[in-house]
């Protein structure tokens, strides 16, 4: 279990090898049911913004013909449907607006905020301390969102998109001192190695969620499952800033998912999928999974376990495309979800299977944080077996043509 009491971020660079970046206060108030309800309230608030916003962007998208775009040269997509792909705007609004309102509250009237929400009074100082990081995060999310919205309307080159994503990731990493594997700093003679690995992680997770957005309800449902698992781990570890961010993302995505569930009435587009991946990458990097001296070094693998399904999809499709001599960034119908469809599953059944698999690995990831060595071996074995089953399914259907799939 992650210790509820840990040094502040100022001491992070002096901690030994496997410790990840820290973000909790030096002394945190105890976790209480009231805090749990407050986090659920944040999720409900985000949902209350995202759901009506999704309804609004559906109408706006239809009015201005902002619908799913046709495949670009070299790309293969499922049959085009006249469905707006503007849902990412609703996800971004549901996520960003509560954070912006909270920042205004703790900056302009912290006393009034404590009077209005007494449960937050012990945490006002901690929220204020995290305000600069929240500002950087929201700024990065909005840039990534705008990038996705532009790409949804007029497709950009894959390399240009990737360069912007990595550039924004680097800026956020440097501005918030959010780094993975700081044990590399000393042998590398500086922070460049941990920074490079962190930026790479941002790029991989962001694109993995973007790749998952290939079927009704798939990316949104998977993101909800992953957010719930990461938020539970962060809450149990008293890392309330990360838990709050994740619950906001969960709520905003759930509000959209209600209208994106098969048959979808709206798509999130890159304006939504890139936001999901970017925020998940940030939160997994900011969470402390291992404390020096605790002995459970394998807890740092928790994000890989929770995100095992989207990372598997990303890695397998990339390798398949490269083996076929294709660009890994040219969309096609060779994703895990498409292979399940070839097996005879409906769209709803496919989404349910992927979400269920994400839930299996996600729950295992939560347990991994507090597991002993023997339990960790079992969790790792279970995760690998899950991925092996997926690999067998993919290999078994690889001989079939990807264009056999119908929407």
LOZANU-727568 format. One record per residue: residue in one letter; z, x, y of N, C-alpha, C in turn. Coordinates in steps of 0.1 Angstrom, whole numbers, plus 2048, in hexadecimal, padded with zeros to 3 digits. Atoms other than C-alpha are relative to their C-alpha. Layout:
<atoms>
> type n_w n_u n_v ca_w ca_u ca_v c_w c_u c_v
> A Z X Y Z X Y Z X Y .
...
</atoms>
This chain:
<atoms>
> type n_w n_u n_v ca_w ca_u ca_v c_w c_u c_v
> X 800 808 7F4 800 800 800 800 809 80C .
> X 800 7F9 7F3 7F9 80C 823 80D 7FE 807 .
> X 7F2 801 7F9 819 814 835 7FF 7F9 80D .
> X 800 807 7F3 822 7FC 851 804 808 80C .
> X 7FC 7F7 7F5 82F 818 866 7F9 80D 7FF .
> X 808 7F4 801 819 835 86F 7FE 805 80E .
> X 802 7FA 7F3 812 84D 88B 7F5 7FA 808 .
> X 80B 805 7F8 7FC 843 8A8 7F4 809 7FF .
> X 80D 7F9 801 7D8 84F 8AC 801 80D 806 .
> X 7FF 7F3 7FA 7E3 86C 8C1 803 80B 7F6 .
> X 7FC 7F6 80A 7F0 87D 8A2 7F6 800 7F5 .
> X 809 801 80C 7D2 874 88C 7FA 80D 7FC .
> X 807 7F4 803 7C1 896 88F 809 80A 7F9 .
> X 7F7 7F6 806 7E1 8A8 882 804 7FC 7F2 .
> X 7FD 805 80E 7E3 893 862 7F8 807 7F6 .
> X 807 7F9 80B 7D9 8A3 841 7F4 7F9 7FC .
> X 80D 803 805 7B9 8A0 82F 7FB 7F2 7FF .
> X 807 80D 803 7B2 87D 822 804 7F5 809 .
> X 7FC 80B 7F7 7C2 869 83E 7F5 7FC 809 .
> X 80A 806 7F7 7AA 852 850 806 7FE 80E .
> X 7FB 803 7F3 7AC 84A 875 80B 7F6 801 .
> X 7F5 80A 7FF 7CC 838 87F 7FE 7F8 80C .
> X 801 807 7F4 7CF 81C 897 80C 7F7 802 .
> X 7F4 808 7FD 7F1 80B 894 809 807 80A .
> X 7F7 7FA 7F6 80C 810 8AD 80B 808 7F8 .
> X 7F6 7F8 806 828 828 8A6 80A 7F8 7F8 .
> X 7F7 809 807 840 80C 89E 7FA 7F2 802 .
> X 806 80D 800 830 7EB 895 80B 7F5 7FD .
> X 7F7 80B 804 843 7C9 895 7FD 7FC 7F2 .
> X 802 804 80E 848 7BC 872 7F6 7F5 7FF .
> X 80A 80A 803 82D 7A7 862 808 7F3 7FD .
> X 7F9 80D 802 837 782 863 7F5 7F5 7FD .
> X 80A 80B 802 827 761 859 7FA 7FB 80D .
> X 806 804 7F3 822 75A 87E 7F4 808 803 .
> X 80C 7F7 7FD 80B 778 881 7F5 7FC 7F7 .
> X 80A 804 809 7F8 76C 862 7F9 7F3 806 .
> X 806 80C 7FA 7F3 74A 873 7F8 803 80C .
> X 807 7FC 7F4 7E9 75B 893 7F2 806 7FD .
> X 80C 7FB 804 7CE 76E 881 7F6 7F5 7FB .
> X 808 80B 804 7C2 74E 870 7FB 7F8 80C .
> X 804 807 7F3 7C2 73E 893 7F4 807 806 .
> X 80B 7F9 7FA 7AB 75A 89F 7F3 7FC 7F9 .
> X 80C 804 808 793 752 882 7FB 7F2 803 .
> X 804 80E 7FD 794 72D 88A 7FA 7FF 80E .
> X 806 800 7F2 78D 735 8AF 7F2 805 800 .
> X 80D 7FA 801 76F 74A 8A6 7F6 7F5 7FA .
> X 808 80B 806 762 72E 88F 7FD 7F5 80A .
> X 802 80B 7F7 767 714 8AA 7F6 804 80B .
> X 80B 7FB 7F6 750 729 8C1 7F3 801 7F8 .
> X 80C 7FD 808 737 733 8A6 7F9 7F4 7FB .
> X 807 80C 806 730 711 896 7F8 7F8 80B .
> X 809 807 7F6 726 6FE 8B6 7F6 809 806 .
> X 80A 7F7 7FB 714 71D 8C2 7F4 800 7F7 .
> X 80B 800 809 700 71D 8A2 7F8 7F3 801 .
> X 807 80D 7FD 6F7 6F8 8A8 7F7 802 80C .
> X 807 7FF 7F3 6ED 701 8CB 7F3 809 7FE .
> X 80B 7F7 801 6D7 71F 8C1 7F5 7FB 7F7 .
> X 80B 806 808 6C5 70A 8A7 7F7 7F8 809 .
> X 808 808 7F7 6BA 6F2 8C2 7F8 808 80A .
> X 807 7F7 7F7 6B1 70E 8DA 7F5 807 7F9 .
> X 80A 7F9 808 69F 721 8BF 7F4 7F7 7FD .
> X 80B 80A 803 68A 702 8B6 7F8 7FE 80D .
> X 807 803 7F4 682 6FB 8DA 7F8 80B 805 .
> X 808 7F5 7FB 676 71E 8E2 7F9 807 7F5 .
> X 807 7FA 80B 667 724 8C0 805 80D 7FB .
> X 7FA 7F3 804 67F 740 8B8 804 7FE 7F1 .
> X 7FE 803 80E 67B 73C 893 7FD 80D 7F8 .
> X 802 7F4 809 679 754 875 7F2 805 801 .
> X 80D 7F9 7FD 65D 76D 87B 7F9 803 7F3 .
> X 808 7FD 80C 640 774 863 803 80F 7FC .
> X 7FE 7F2 804 641 795 84F 7F7 809 808 .
> X 808 7F6 7F9 635 7B3 861 7F8 808 7F6 .
> X 809 7F8 809 61B 7CB 853 808 808 7F6 .
> X 7F9 7F9 80B 627 7D9 831 80C 7FA 7FC .
> X 7F3 807 803 644 7C1 82F 7FD 7F4 7F7 .
> X 801 80C 808 648 7A5 815 80D 7F8 802 .
> X 7F5 809 7FD 65D 787 81D 7FE 7F3 7F8 .
> X 802 80E 806 664 765 80D 7F8 7F8 80A .
> X 809 809 7F7 64E 749 81B 807 7FD 80D .
> X 7FA 803 7F2 654 744 840 803 7F2 801 .
> X 7FB 80D 7FE 668 726 849 803 7FE 80F .
> X 7FE 802 7F2 66A 716 86B 80F 7FD 803 .
> X 7F1 801 7FE 68F 71D 86F 804 80B 80A .
> X 7FC 7F6 7F5 69E 72E 88E 808 80C 7FA .
> X 7F9 7F5 804 6AA 751 888 809 806 80B .
> X 7F8 7FD 7F5 6C1 751 8A6 80F 7FF 7FD .
> X 7F2 802 803 6E2 74C 894 809 80B 803 .
> X 7F8 7F4 7FC 6ED 76F 89B 807 7FF 80D .
> X 7FA 802 7F2 6F4 764 8BF 80D 7F9 7FE .
> X 7F4 807 802 70E 74C 8B2 80B 809 7FA .
> X 7F6 7F6 806 71F 767 89D 805 809 80A .
> X 7FB 7F6 7F6 720 77F 8BA 809 7F9 80A .
> X 7F8 807 7F7 72E 764 8D1 80E 7FD 7FA .
> X 7F3 803 806 749 75A 8B9 809 80C 7FE .
> X 7F8 7F3 802 753 77E 8B4 804 806 80E .
> X 7FE 7F8 7F4 750 78C 8D7 809 7F8 80B .
> X 7F9 808 7F6 75D 76F 8ED 80F 800 7FF .
> X 7F1 7FF 801 781 76E 8DF 805 80E 804 .
> X 7FC 7F3 7FC 783 794 8E3 800 802 80F .
> X 801 7FF 7F1 777 793 907 80B 7F8 806 .
> X 7F5 808 7FA 78F 777 90F 80E 806 7FE .
> X 7F3 7F9 802 7AC 78A 8FF 801 80C 809 .
> X 7FF 7F5 7F8 7A3 7A9 912 803 7FC 80F .
> X 7FD 805 7F2 7A3 795 933 80F 7FC 800 .
> X 7F2 804 800 7C5 786 929 80A 80B 800 .
> X 7F6 7F5 800 7D7 7A6 921 7FF 809 80C .
> X 802 7F8 7F4 7C8 7B7 940 805 7F9 80C .
> X 7FD 807 7F4 7CC 79C 95A 80D 7F9 800 .
> X 7F3 807 801 7EA 788 94E 807 801 7F3 .
> X 7F9 7FD 80D 7FC 798 931 80D 7F7 7FE .
> X 7F4 808 801 81C 785 939 7FD 7F2 7FD .
> X 804 80E 802 80B 763 93A 7FB 7FF 7F2 .
> X 805 801 80D 7FA 76B 919 80C 7FF 7F6 .
> X 7F4 800 809 81C 772 909 807 7F3 801 .
> X 7FA 80D 7FE 82A 751 917 7F8 7F6 7F9 .
> X 809 80A 806 80C 73E 90A 800 801 7F1 .
> X 800 7FD 80E 80D 74E 8E8 80C 809 7FD .
> X 7F4 7F8 802 831 759 8E1 7FF 80A 7F4 .
> X 801 7F7 80C 828 768 8BF 7F9 80D 803 .
> X 807 7F4 7FC 812 781 8D1 809 809 809 .
> X 7F9 7F8 7F6 82D 78D 8E9 804 80E 7FB .
> X 7FD 7F2 805 839 7AA 8D3 7F4 809 7FF .
> X 80C 7F8 803 815 7B5 8CF 7F8 803 80D .
> X 808 7FF 7F4 809 7B4 8F3 7FE 80F 803 .
> X 802 7F2 7FD 80F 7D9 8F8 7F6 807 7F6 .
> X 809 7FA 80A 7FD 7E2 8D8 7F1 7FB 803 .
> X 80D 805 7FD 7E0 7CB 8E2 7FA 807 80C .
> X 804 7F9 7F4 7DE 7DC 904 7FC 80E 7FC .
> X 803 7F2 804 7DE 7FE 8F3 7F2 800 7F9 .
> X 80D 801 808 7C0 7F3 8DD 7F4 7FB 809 .
> X 80A 806 7F7 7AD 7E4 8FB 7F4 809 802 .
> X 80C 7F7 7FE 797 803 902 7F7 800 7F3 .
> X 808 800 80D 78C 803 8DD 7F9 7F3 7FF .
> X 806 80D 801 785 7DE 8DE 7F4 7FF 80A .
> X 80C 800 7F7 76F 7E2 8FD 7F5 808 7FB .
> X 80B 7F8 806 75B 7FE 8EC 7FA 7F8 7F5 .
> X 806 807 80B 757 7E9 8CD 7F7 7F4 804 .
> X 808 80B 7FB 74B 7CA 8E0 7F3 805 806 .
> X 80C 7FA 7FA 733 7DF 8F4 7F6 804 7F5 .
> X 809 7FB 80B 725 7EF 8D4 7FA 7F4 7F9 .
> X 805 80C 807 722 7CD 8C3 7F6 7F9 808 .
> X 80A 807 7F8 710 7BD 8E0 7F3 808 801 .
> X 80C 7F8 800 6F7 7DA 8E1 7F9 7FF 7F3 .
> X 806 802 80D 6F1 7D7 8BC 7FA 7F2 7FF .
> X 804 80E 800 6EE 7B2 8C0 7F3 7FE 807 .
> X 80C 801 7F8 6D4 7B4 8DB 7F4 807 7F9 .
> X 80A 7FA 808 6C1 7CD 8C6 7FA 7F7 7F6 .
> X 804 809 80A 6C0 7B5 8AA 7F8 7F4 805 .
> X 807 80C 7FA 6B6 797 8C0 7F2 804 804 .
> X 80D 7FC 7FC 699 7AB 8CE 7F7 802 7F4 .
> X 808 7FD 80C 68E 7B6 8AB 7FC 7F2 7F9 .
> X 803 80D 806 68F 791 8A0 7F4 7FA 807 .
> X 80B 806 7F8 677 788 8BB 7F3 808 7FF .
> X 80B 7F6 801 661 7A7 8BB 804 80C 7F8 .
> X 7FB 7F5 809 666 7BE 89D 7FE 80E 806 .
> X 800 7F3 7FC 66F 7E1 8A7 7FD 80A 7F4 .
> X 801 7F7 80B 667 800 893 80D 803 7FA .
> X 7F3 7FE 808 680 808 878 807 80C 805 .
> X 7FA 7F4 7FB 686 82B 885 807 7FE 80D .
> X 7FA 803 7F3 68C 81F 8A8 80D 7F8 7FF .
> X 7F4 808 802 6A5 805 89C 80B 809 7FA .
> X 7F6 7F7 806 6B7 81F 886 806 80A 80A .
> X 7FB 7F6 7F5 6B9 838 8A3 80A 7F9 809 .
> X 7F7 807 7F6 6C9 81E 8BA 80D 7FD 7F9 .
> X 7F3 803 807 6E2 813 89F 808 80C 7FF .
> X 7F8 7F3 802 6EC 837 898 805 805 80E .
> X 7FC 7FC 7F2 6ED 83E 8BE 80C 7F8 804 .
> X 7F5 808 7FD 704 821 8C4 80D 803 7F8 .
> X 7F5 7FC 809 719 82A 8A6 807 80D 805 .
> X 7FB 7F4 7FB 71D 84D 8B3 809 7FE 80D .
> X 7F9 802 7F4 728 841 8D5 80D 7F9 7FD .
> X 7F4 806 803 742 82A 8C6 80A 809 7F9 .
> X 7F8 7F6 807 74F 845 8AF 807 80A 80A .
> X 7FB 7F6 7F6 753 85E 8CC 80A 7F9 809 .
> X 7F7 807 7F6 762 844 8E4 80D 7FC 7FA .
> X 7F4 805 806 77C 837 8CC 807 80A 7F6 .
> X 7FB 7F6 80A 782 857 8B7 802 7FA 7F3 .
> X 800 807 80D 77A 843 898 7F8 809 7F7 .
> X 806 7F6 808 773 85C 87D 805 7FF 7F1 .
> X 7FD 800 80E 772 85D 857 802 80F 7FC .
> X 7FE 7F3 806 77E 87B 842 802 80B 80A .
> X 7FD 7F5 7F6 78E 890 85D 804 80D 7F9 .
> X 7FD 7F4 807 797 8A8 842 7F5 80B 801 .
> X 80B 7F7 7FF 775 8B7 848 800 808 80D .
> X 800 7FA 7F2 77E 8C1 86C 803 80F 7FF .
> X 7FC 7F2 800 78F 8E2 863 7F6 809 7F9 .
> X 80A 7F7 807 777 8F0 849 7F2 800 808 .
> X 80D 800 7F9 759 8E5 85F 801 806 80D .
> X 7FF 7FA 7F3 767 8F5 87D 7FF 7F7 80C .
> X 801 80A 7F5 768 8D6 892 7FF 7F2 7FA .
> X 800 80E 804 764 8B0 891 7F2 7FB 7FC .
> X 80E 804 802 73E 8B0 88C 7FE 7F9 7F2 .
> X 803 805 80E 73F 8AA 866 806 7F2 7FF .
> X 7FA 80D 801 757 88C 868 7F9 7F6 808 .
> X 808 808 7F7 743 87E 885 7F3 7FC 7F9 .
> X 80D 803 806 722 881 872 802 7F6 7F4 .
> X 7FD 809 80B 731 870 853 803 7F2 804 .
> X 7FD 80D 7FB 73F 854 867 7F4 7F9 806 .
> X 80D 806 7FB 71E 84E 879 7F7 7FB 7F5 .
> X 808 804 80C 70C 84E 858 806 7F4 7F9 .
> X 7FA 80C 806 725 835 84A 7FD 7F3 809 .
> X 804 80B 7F8 71E 81E 868 7F2 7FC 7FD .
> X 80E 803 803 6F9 821 862 7FE 7F9 7F3 .
> X 802 806 80D 6FC 819 83D 805 7F2 7FF .
> X 7FB 80E 801 713 7FB 840 7F9 7F6 808 .
> X 808 809 7F7 700 7ED 85D 7F3 7FB 7FA .
> X 80D 803 807 6DF 7EF 84A 802 7F8 7F3 .
> X 7FD 807 80C 6EF 7E3 82A 802 7F1 802 .
> X 7FF 80E 7FD 6F9 7C2 83A 7F3 7FA 805 .
> X 80D 804 7FC 6D7 7C0 84A 7F7 7FD 7F4 .
> X 808 802 80C 6C7 7C4 828 804 7F4 7F8 .
> X 7FA 80B 807 6DE 7A9 81A 7FA 7F3 805 .
> X 805 80C 7F9 6CF 790 832 7F2 7FC 7FB .
> X 80D 803 806 6B2 786 81B 7FF 7F2 7F9 .
> X 800 80D 806 6BC 763 80F 80A 7F8 806 .
> X 7F7 80A 7F9 6CE 744 81C 80E 803 7FC .
> X 7F2 7FF 802 6F3 74A 81F 805 80D 7FA .
> X 7FC 7F4 808 6F3 76C 80E 808 80A 808 .
> X 7FA 7F6 7F8 6FC 784 82A 80D 7FB 806 .
> X 7F4 806 7FA 714 76C 83B 80B 7FE 7F6 .
> X 7F5 802 80A 727 763 81C 806 80D 7FB .
> X 7FA 7F3 804 72A 787 811 808 806 80A .
> X 7F7 7FB 7F5 737 791 833 80D 7F9 801 .
> X 7F3 808 7FF 751 775 832 809 806 7F5 .
> X 7F8 7FB 80B 75D 782 810 806 80E 803 .
> X 7FC 7F3 7FD 75E 7A6 81B 80B 800 80C .
> X 7F6 801 7F5 770 79D 83C 80D 7FC 7FC .
> X 7F4 806 805 78A 789 82A 808 80B 7F8 .
> X 7F9 7F6 808 792 7A6 812 805 80C 80A .
> X 7FC 7F5 7F7 792 7C1 82E 80C 7FB 809 .
> X 7F6 805 7F8 7A7 7AB 844 80E 7FF 7F9 .
> X 7F4 800 807 7C1 7A5 829 806 80E 7FE .
> X 7FB 7F3 801 7C4 7CA 823 806 805 80D .
> X 7FC 7FC 7F3 7C7 7D1 848 80D 7F9 804 .
> X 7F4 807 7FC 7E1 7B6 84D 80C 805 7F8 .
> X 7F5 7FB 808 7F6 7C2 830 804 80E 804 .
> X 7FC 7F2 7FC 7F5 7E5 83E 804 800 80F .
> X 7FC 801 7F2 800 7D8 861 7F6 806 80A .
> X 80B 7FC 7F6 7DF 7E2 871 7FA 7F4 806 .
> X 803 80D 7FB 7DD 7C4 886 7F3 7FF 809 .
> X 80C 7FF 7F8 7C1 7CF 89D 7F4 7FE 7F7 .
> X 80B 801 80A 7A9 7D3 880 800 7F2 7FA .
> X 800 80D 806 7B5 7B3 870 7FB 7F5 809 .
> X 804 80A 7F6 7B0 79F 890 7F1 801 801 .
> X 80F 7FF 7FE 78C 7AD 894 7F9 7FA 7F4 .
> X 806 805 80C 784 7A5 870 801 7F0 7FF .
> X 7FE 80F 801 792 781 872 7F7 7F9 80A .
> X 809 806 7F7 77D 77B 891 7F2 800 7FA .
> X 80D 7FF 806 75E 787 87F 7FF 7F6 7F5 .
> X 800 809 80B 767 772 861 7FE 7F2 805 .
> X 801 80E 7FB 76B 752 876 7F2 7FE 806 .
> X 80D 802 7FA 74B 758 88A 7F5 7FF 7F6 .
> X 80A 801 80B 737 75E 86A 801 7F4 7F8 .
> X 7FE 80D 808 746 740 858 7FA 7F5 808 .
> X 806 80A 7F8 73C 72A 875 7F1 7FF 7FF .
> X 80E 7FF 802 719 736 872 7FC 7FC 7F1 .
> X 804 802 80F 719 734 84B 800 7F1 7FD .
> X 800 80E 803 720 70F 84C 7F2 7FA 802 .
> X 80E 805 7FD 6FC 70A 85A 7F6 809 7F9 .
> X 809 7F7 807 6ED 728 847 801 7FF 7F1 .
> X 7FE 802 80F 6F9 71D 824 7F3 7F9 7FB .
> X 80C 806 805 6DB 714 80E 801 7F1 7FF .
> X 80C 7FB 7F9 6C5 703 819 804 802 80F .
> X 7FC 7FC 7F3 6CA 715 83A 7F9 7F8 80B .
> X 806 806 7F4 6C5 704 85C 7FE 80A 80B .
> X 802 7F5 7F7 6C7 725 86E 802 80D 7F9 .
> X 7FF 7F3 805 6C3 74A 867 808 809 80A .
> X 7F9 7F7 7F6 6D9 766 876 7F7 80A 806 .
> X 809 7F6 7FB 6BC 77E 87A 807 80E 801 .
> X 7FA 7F3 7FE 6C2 7A3 882 80B 7FF 80B .
> X 7F6 802 7F6 6D6 797 8A0 80E 7FD 7FA .
> X 7F3 803 807 6F1 78C 887 803 80A 7F6 .
> X 7FD 7F8 80B 6EE 7A2 869 804 80E 805 .
> X 7FC 7F2 7FB 6F0 7C3 87D 80E 7FF 806 .
> X 7F2 801 7FB 70F 7B6 88E 80A 800 7F5 .
> X 7F6 801 80B 720 7AE 86D 802 80E 7FA .
> X 7FE 7F2 806 719 7D1 85F 807 809 80A .
> X 7FA 7F7 7F6 722 7E3 87F 80F 7FE 801 .
> X 7F2 802 7FF 744 7D2 882 807 803 7F3 .
> X 7FA 7FD 80D 74C 7D6 85D 801 810 7FF .
> X 800 7F2 800 743 7FB 861 80C 805 809 .
> X 7F6 7FC 7F6 75A 7FF 87F 80E 7FD 7FA .
> X 7F3 803 805 777 7ED 86E 804 808 7F4 .
> X 7FD 7F8 80B 775 800 84E 803 80E 803 .
> X 7FD 7F3 7FB 775 820 861 80E 801 807 .
> X 7F3 800 7F8 793 816 877 80C 7FD 7F7 .
> X 7F4 804 808 7A9 80B 85A 805 80C 7F8 .
> X 7F9 7F6 808 7C2 822 84A 803 7FB 7F2 .
> X 7FE 804 80E 7C1 81F 824 809 809 7F9 .
> X 7F8 7F6 808 7D5 83E 81B 809 807 80A .
> X 7F7 7F9 7F8 7F4 84E 829 803 80E 7F9 .
> X 7FD 7F3 805 7FB 873 825 80D 800 7F8 .
> X 7F5 800 809 812 879 808 802 7F4 7F7 .
> X 7FE 80C 808 80E 857 7F9 7FB 802 7F2 .
> X 805 7FD 80D 7FA 865 7DC 7F4 7F8 7FC .
> X 80B 808 804 7E1 849 7DA 7F3 803 808 .
> X 80B 7FB 7F8 7C4 85D 7E9 7F3 7F7 7FD .
> X 80C 808 803 7AB 846 7D7 7FF 7F3 808 .
> X 801 80C 7F7 7B4 82A 7F0 7F5 801 80A .
> X 80A 7FF 7F6 79B 839 807 7F2 7FB 7FB .
> X 80C 805 806 780 82C 7F0 7FF 7F1 801 .
> X 7FF 80F 7FF 78B 808 7F8 7F3 7FA 806 .
> X 80C 806 7FA 76D 801 810 7F4 800 7F6 .
> X 80C 800 809 754 80C 7F5 802 7F6 7F5 .
> X 7FE 80B 80A 764 7F4 7DC 7FD 7F3 806 .
> X 802 80D 7FA 765 7D7 7F3 7F1 7FD 804 .
> X 80E 801 7FC 741 7DD 7FF 7F7 804 7F5 .
> X 808 7FB 80B 734 7E7 7DD 7F3 7F8 7FE .
> X 80C 808 802 71C 7CA 7DA 7F5 802 80B .
> X 80A 7FD 7F6 70A 7CD 7FC 7FB 80F 7FF .
> X 804 7F2 801 70A 7F3 7F8 7F7 803 7F4 .
> X 809 7FF 80C 6FB 7F0 7D5 7F2 7FA 803 .
> X 80D 806 7FD 6E0 7D9 7E2 7F8 80A 809 .
> X 806 7F6 7F7 6D9 7F2 7FE 7FA 80C 7F9 .
> X 804 7F4 807 6D8 810 7E8 7F4 7FE 7F6 .
> X 80A 803 80B 6C4 800 7CB 7F2 7FD 806 .
> X 80D 803 7F9 6A9 7F1 7E2 7FA 80C 806 .
> X 805 7F4 7FA 6A6 811 7F5 7F9 809 7F6 .
> X 806 7F7 80B 6A0 825 7D5 7F4 7FA 7FA .
> X 80C 807 806 688 80B 7C7 7F4 802 809 .
> X 80B 7FF 7F7 673 80C 7E6 7FB 80F 801 .
> X 804 7F2 7FF 673 832 7E8 7F8 804 7F3 .
> X 807 7FD 80D 669 834 7C3 7F2 7FA 800 .
> X 80D 806 800 64C 81D 7CA 7F7 806 80C .
> X 807 7FA 7F5 641 833 7E7 7FF 7F7 80D .
> X 7FF 808 7F4 64B 819 801 80B 804 80A .
> X 7F5 7FE 7F7 660 81B 820 80C 7F8 7FD .
> X 7F4 808 803 684 812 819 803 7F5 80A .
> X 7FD 809 7F5 684 7FF 83A 7F6 7F4 801 .
> X 809 80B 801 667 7E8 831 805 7F5 7F7 .
> X 7FA 80A 808 675 7C7 825 7F7 7FB 7F4 .
> X 808 805 80B 66A 7B9 803 809 7F6 7F8 .
> X 7F9 809 808 676 7A2 7E7 806 806 7F4 .
> X 7FA 7F9 80C 688 7BB 7D1 80F 802 801 .
> X 7F1 7FF 7FE 6AC 7B6 7DC 807 7FA 7F4 .
> X 7F9 806 80A 6C7 7AC 7C4 7FF 7F1 7FF .
> X 802 80F 800 6C5 788 7CF 7F3 7FB 7FB .
> X 80D 804 805 6A0 787 7C8 7FF 801 7F1 .
> X 800 7FE 80F 6A5 795 7A5 808 7F5 7F9 .
> X 7F9 80B 806 6BF 77A 79E 7F8 7F4 801 .
> X 809 80C 7FF 6A6 760 7AA 7F6 800 7F5 .
> X 80A 7FE 80B 68D 76E 791 806 7FC 7F3 .
> X 7F9 804 80D 6A7 767 776 801 7F1 7FF .
> X 800 80F 801 6A4 742 77E 80B 7F9 808 .
> X 7F5 806 7F8 6C2 73D 796 7FA 7FA 80C .
> X 804 806 7F3 6BE 726 7B4 806 809 80B .
> X 7FB 7F9 7F5 6C5 733 7D7 80F 7FF 801 .
> X 7F2 802 7FF 6E7 724 7D7 808 808 7F5 .
> X 7FA 7F9 80B 6EF 732 7B5 800 80F 802 .
> X 801 7F2 7FD 6E3 754 7C0 80A 805 80A .
> X 7F6 7FD 7F6 6F9 754 7DF 80E 800 7FA .
> X 7F2 801 806 717 749 7CA 803 80C 7F7 .
> X 7FE 7F4 809 712 765 7B1 803 80C 808 .
> X 7FE 7F4 7F8 70F 780 7CC 80D 7FF 807 .
> X 7F3 801 7F9 72D 772 7DF 80B 802 7F6 .
> X 7F5 7FE 80B 741 771 7BE 801 80E 7FC .
> X 7FF 7F1 803 738 795 7B6 807 807 80B .
> X 7FA 7FA 7F5 742 79F 7D9 80F 7FD 800 .
> X 7F2 804 801 763 78C 7D4 807 809 7F5 .
> X 7FA 7F8 80B 769 79F 7B3 804 80E 805 .
> X 7FE 7F2 7FB 765 7C1 7C3 809 800 80C .
> X 7F7 801 7F4 776 7B6 7E3 80F 7FF 7FD .
> X 7F2 801 804 796 7AB 7D3 805 80C 7F9 .
> X 7FC 7F4 806 796 7CA 7BE 803 80B 80B .
> X 7FD 7F7 7F5 794 7DE 7DF 80D 7FE 806 .
> X 7F3 803 7FA 7B3 7CD 7ED 80B 806 7F7 .
> X 7F7 7FB 80A 7C6 7D6 7CD 800 80F 800 .
> X 801 7F1 801 7BA 7FA 7CE 809 807 80A .
> X 7F8 7FA 7F6 7CD 801 7EE 80E 802 7FB .
> X 7F2 7FF 805 7EE 7FB 7DC 801 804 7F2 .
> X 800 7FE 80F 7E4 805 7B9 805 80E 7FD .
> X 7FC 7F3 806 7F2 821 7A4 7F4 807 7FA .
> X 80C 7F9 805 7DB 83B 794 7FA 7F8 7F4 .
> X 806 807 80B 7D7 827 774 7F8 7F3 804 .
> X 807 80D 7FB 7CF 806 786 7F3 804 808 .
> X 80C 7FC 7F9 7B7 819 79C 7F4 803 7F7 .
> X 80A 7FE 80A 7A4 825 77E 7FA 7F3 7FB .
> X 805 80D 805 7A1 801 771 7F8 7FA 80B .
> X 808 806 7F6 795 7F5 793 7F3 807 802 .
> X 80D 7F9 7FF 77B 811 795 7F7 7FD 7F5 .
> X 808 804 80C 76F 809 772 7FA 7F2 802 .
> X 805 80E 7FE 76D 7E4 77A 7F4 800 80A .
> X 80B 800 7F6 758 7EB 799 7F3 806 7FB .
> X 80C 7F9 806 741 803 787 7F9 7F7 7F6 .
> X 806 809 80A 73C 7EA 76B 7F9 7F4 807 .
> X 806 80A 7F8 734 7CF 784 7F2 804 805 .
> X 80D 7FB 7FC 719 7E5 793 7F6 803 7F5 .
> X 809 7FE 80B 70C 7EE 771 7F9 7F4 7FB .
> X 806 80D 804 707 7CA 769 7F4 7FC 80A .
> X 80B 802 7F6 6F3 7C6 789 7F4 809 7FE .
> X 80B 7F6 802 6DF 7E5 781 7F7 7FB 7F4 .
> X 807 805 80C 6D6 7D6 75F 7F8 7F4 803 .
> X 808 80C 7FC 6CB 7B5 76E 7F4 805 808 .
> X 80B 7FB 7F7 6B6 7C8 788 7F5 807 7F7 .
> X 809 7F9 809 6A6 7DE 76D 7F9 7F6 7F7 .
> X 806 80A 809 6A0 7C0 756 7F5 7F8 807 .
> X 80A 808 7F9 68C 7AE 771 7F7 808 808 .
> X 808 7F8 7F7 67B 7CC 781 7F1 7FF 7FC .
> X 80E 801 804 65B 7C6 76D 7F9 7F4 806 .
> X 806 80C 7FB 656 7A5 77E 7FC 802 80E .
> X 805 7FF 7F2 643 7A1 79E 809 7FA 80A .
> X 7F7 805 7F6 657 79D 7BD 7FB 7F4 807 .
> X 805 80C 7F9 63F 783 7CB 800 7F4 7F8 .
> X 7FE 80C 808 648 76B 7AF 80A 7F7 806 .
> X 7F5 808 7FB 665 75F 7C4 7FB 7F6 80A .
> X 803 80A 7F6 662 73F 7D7 80C 7FC 807 .
> X 7F4 803 7F9 67A 734 7F2 808 7F4 7FA .
</atoms>
